[in-house]
Amino acid sequence: MAKTWTTLPTEILRAGPELSLADVDPASTPGFPGDKRYAAQVLESGRDTLGELQEKLFAGSRTGGSQGNVLLVLQGTDTAGKGGIVRHVVGAVDPQGVAHHAFKAPTEEELAHDFLWRVRRELPGPGMIGVFDRSHYEDVLIGKVRRLAPPEEIERRYEAIVEFERELVEAGTTIVKVMLHLSRDEQKQRLTERLDRPDKHWKFNPGDIEERLVWDDYQDAYETALRRTSTDAAPWFVVPADRKWYARVAVQRLLVDALAARGLDWPAADFDVELERTRLAST
């Protein structure tokens, strides 16, 4: 897969401390020289690579090996393509090795605890790829935009998130944080499609229109959150999302590289293979 990219997503999409979302074109395809058709081929060819790496991760944890895992954090505005990433990228691997959770508005029980309490309960187990479809970052995004928490609490949460993720990484978790960067015009087009198609009505939320009225506030909240919480241990990647095909191949590559960096291999047999072959032949 290396020749597919002129510059790898881990390099070209990484958010730095001076990130400006206004400087990132949501319709661009950084580092990827192909078109939609080529992207479909790349996505298909990458399925086997991703699937094998995921199986090695899972197998190792089930045979007493590494107890580490991978956590994919997906953030983005409504219609940014989080569901498509889950279906077309993560959906290509064995589902028994995936733990998916979509964070909604907190319940009364969850509100009675610190904001990270409910997040810790959904962390992936050993050998798993965890997927957070929205995450603890909602508490510094909608929390800031809608003033659901005072400014000093939002500030505290940035620091708490950095420390929380540092602890996860030290415990063996590889964190891949993806912000799907969608343009306002493209979101309007996708929402319009949901209204035009009866089979998409179930996806439409009238509240999405209200959220569009504070679009700039959300962009500012995202920019601040990414700047404050993109660290060497758990960096953010800003993935242009107007072209769904680009977002999918980019996230697939980020996941492949994250898993490959763990140096995964098949666990060695804890029995005499030839002896068992002889025993099997005699039955």
C-alpha positions in Angstrom: 0.0 0.0 0.0 3.0 2.4 0.4 3.2 3.4 -3.2 -0.5 4.4 -3.2 0.3 7.6 -1.3 2.7 10.4 -2.3 2.7 11.5 1.4 1.3 9.2 4.1 -1.8 10.3 6.0 0.1 10.0 9.3 2.3 12.8 8.1 0.2 15.1 5.9 -3.0 14.9 8.0 -1.6 15.3 11.5 -2.9 18.3 13.4 -0.3 20.7 14.8 -0.4 23.3 17.5 -1.1 26.0 15.0 -3.9 24.2 13.2 -6.3 26.4 11.2 -9.3 24.5 9.9 -9.9 27.4 7.5 -6.7 26.4 5.8 -7.8 22.8 5.2 -9.9 22.4 2.1 -12.6 19.8 2.9 -12.8 18.8 -0.8 -9.0 18.2 -1.1 -7.3 14.8 -1.2 -3.9 15.4 0.5 -1.3 12.8 -0.4 -3.6 10.7 -2.6 -2.9 10.9 -6.3 -5.9 8.9 -7.5 -9.6 9.5 -8.2 -12.8 7.9 -6.9 -12.4 4.7 -9.0 -8.8 4.2 -7.9 -9.8 4.9 -4.3 -12.3 2.0 -4.5 -9.5 -0.3 -5.7 -7.2 0.8 -2.9 -10.0 0.4 -0.3 -10.7 -3.1 -1.5 -7.1 -4.2 -1.7 -6.5 -2.8 1.8 -9.3 -4.9 3.3 -7.1 -8.0 3.5 -4.2 -6.1 5.0 -6.3 -4.5 7.7 -8.1 -7.8 8.3 -4.9 -9.7 8.8 -3.5 -7.2 11.2 -6.7 -7.1 13.2 -6.7 -10.9 13.5 -3.1 -10.9 14.7 -4.0 -8.4 17.3 -7.0 -10.4 18.4 -5.2 -13.8 18.3 -2.3 -12.5 20.4 -4.6 -11.4 23.2 -6.4 -14.7 23.2 -3.2 -16.8 23.6 -1.6 -14.9 26.5 0.4 -12.4 24.3 -0.1 -8.7 24.1 -3.0 -7.3 26.0 -3.0 -4.0 24.0 -5.7 -2.7 21.7 -6.5 0.1 19.3 -9.0 2.9 19.7 -10.4 4.7 16.7 -12.0 8.0 17.7 -14.3 9.5 15.1 -15.5 13.1 15.3 -17.2 15.3 12.9 -20.4 17.3 12.2 -23.6 15.5 11.3 -23.4 13.8 7.9 -19.5 14.0 8.0 -19.3 10.2 7.2 -18.6 8.5 10.5 -21.1 5.8 9.7 -19.5 5.2 6.3 -16.1 4.8 7.9 -17.6 2.2 10.3 -19.3 0.3 7.5 -16.7 0.4 4.8 -13.4 0.5 6.8 -13.9 -1.1 10.2 -16.7 -3.3 8.7 -14.1 -5.1 6.6 -12.6 -6.9 9.6 -13.8 -9.8 11.8 -16.7 -8.3 13.9 -15.7 -10.4 16.9 -12.6 -8.2 17.3 -14.4 -4.9 17.2 -16.1 -3.0 20.0 -18.3 -0.1 18.7 -19.9 2.6 20.8 -21.8 5.7 19.7 -22.0 8.3 22.5 -25.3 10.1 22.8 -26.6 12.7 25.2 -25.6 11.6 28.7 -28.2 10.0 30.9 -29.0 11.2 34.4 -26.7 8.5 35.8 -23.9 9.6 33.6 -24.4 13.2 34.5 -24.0 12.3 38.1 -20.3 11.3 37.4 -17.3 13.0 35.9 -17.6 13.2 32.1 -15.0 10.5 31.5 -16.8 8.0 33.7 -19.1 6.7 30.9 -16.1 6.7 28.5 -14.0 4.4 30.7 -16.9 1.9 30.8 -16.8 1.6 26.9 -13.0 1.2 26.4 -12.0 -1.8 24.2 -10.7 -4.9 25.8 -7.4 -6.7 25.0 -6.9 -7.4 21.3 -9.9 -5.3 20.2 -10.3 -2.5 17.8 -12.5 0.0 19.6 -14.5 2.6 17.7 -16.0 5.7 19.4 -18.5 7.2 17.0 -18.5 10.5 18.7 -16.7 10.4 22.0 -15.5 12.2 25.1 -14.8 15.2 22.8 -18.5 16.0 22.7 -18.0 17.3 26.2 -15.6 20.1 25.0 -17.5 20.6 21.7 -21.2 20.8 22.2 -20.4 21.6 25.9 -18.6 24.7 24.8 -20.9 25.8 21.9 -24.1 25.3 23.8 -22.6 26.5 27.1 -23.6 23.2 28.9 -20.6 23.8 31.2 -18.8 26.9 32.4 -15.6 28.0 30.6 -13.4 26.9 33.6 -14.9 23.4 33.4 -14.2 23.2 29.7 -10.6 24.2 30.3 -10.3 21.5 33.0 -11.7 18.9 30.6 -9.0 19.6 28.0 -6.3 18.8 30.6 -8.3 15.8 31.8 -8.5 14.4 28.3 -4.8 14.7 27.7 -4.0 12.9 30.9 -6.7 10.2 30.3 -5.3 9.4 26.8 -1.8 9.4 28.1 -2.8 6.8 30.7 -4.4 4.7 27.9 -1.3 4.8 25.7 0.9 3.8 28.6 -1.4 0.9 29.3 -1.0 -0.4 25.8 -3.7 1.4 23.7 -2.9 2.9 20.3 -5.2 5.8 19.8 -6.2 7.0 16.3 -8.2 10.3 16.5 -9.9 11.4 13.3 -11.7 14.7 12.7 -13.8 14.3 9.5 -13.6 17.9 8.1 -16.8 18.6 6.1 -17.7 21.8 4.4 -21.0 23.6 5.2 -22.2 23.4 1.6 -21.5 19.7 1.4 -23.4 19.1 4.7 -26.4 21.0 3.3 -26.3 18.8 0.2 -26.2 15.6 2.2 -29.0 16.8 4.5 -31.1 17.7 1.4 -30.5 14.2 0.0 -31.9 12.8 3.3 -35.0 14.8 2.9 -35.4 13.9 -0.8 -35.1 10.1 -0.2 -37.7 8.3 1.9 -35.2 5.6 2.7 -33.0 8.3 4.3 -35.7 10.0 6.4 -34.8 7.9 9.4 -31.3 9.5 9.3 -32.6 13.1 9.3 -32.7 15.0 12.6 -34.5 18.3 12.5 -32.0 19.4 15.2 -29.2 19.3 12.6 -30.6 22.5 11.0 -30.4 24.3 14.4 -26.8 23.2 14.7 -26.0 24.7 11.3 -26.9 28.1 12.7 -23.8 27.9 15.0 -21.5 26.3 12.4 -18.7 28.8 12.9 -18.9 28.3 16.7 -18.4 24.5 16.2 -15.5 25.1 13.8 -13.9 27.3 16.5 -14.6 24.7 19.2 -13.1 21.9 17.1 -10.0 24.0 16.3 -9.4 24.7 20.0 -10.0 21.1 21.1 -7.6 19.7 18.4 -4.9 22.2 19.3 -5.2 21.5 23.0 -5.4 17.7 22.8 -3.2 16.7 19.9 -0.2 15.1 21.5 2.7 12.9 20.5 1.0 10.1 22.4 -2.4 10.6 20.8 -2.3 13.0 17.8 -5.3 14.2 15.9 -5.7 13.7 12.1 -7.8 16.2 10.2 -9.3 14.2 7.2 -11.0 16.2 4.5 -14.5 14.6 4.2 -16.3 16.2 1.3 -15.2 13.3 -0.9 -16.3 10.2 1.0 -14.0 8.0 -1.0 -10.9 9.9 0.1 -11.9 9.9 3.8 -12.4 6.2 3.7 -9.0 5.3 2.2 -7.3 7.8 4.5 -8.8 6.3 7.6 -8.1 2.8 6.4 -4.5 3.7 6.0 -4.3 5.4 9.4 -5.6 2.2 11.0 -3.3 0.0 9.0 -0.3 2.0 10.0 -1.3 2.1 13.6 -1.7 -1.6 13.7 1.5 -2.3 11.8 3.5 -0.1 14.2 2.6 -2.5 17.0 4.9 -5.1 15.3 2.1 -7.8 15.3 2.8 -11.4 14.4 0.9 -14.7 14.7 1.3 -16.2 18.2 3.6 -19.2 18.3 2.0 -22.6 19.0 2.2 -23.8 22.6 2.2 -27.4 21.5 4.3 -29.7 19.3 2.9 -29.1 15.8 4.4 -32.3 14.3 3.2 -34.4 17.2 -0.3 -33.2 16.8 -0.1 -33.7 13.1 0.8 -37.3 13.7 -1.9 -37.8 16.2 -4.5 -36.3 13.9 -3.4 -38.5 11.0 -4.0 -41.6 13.2 -7.7 -40.8 13.9 
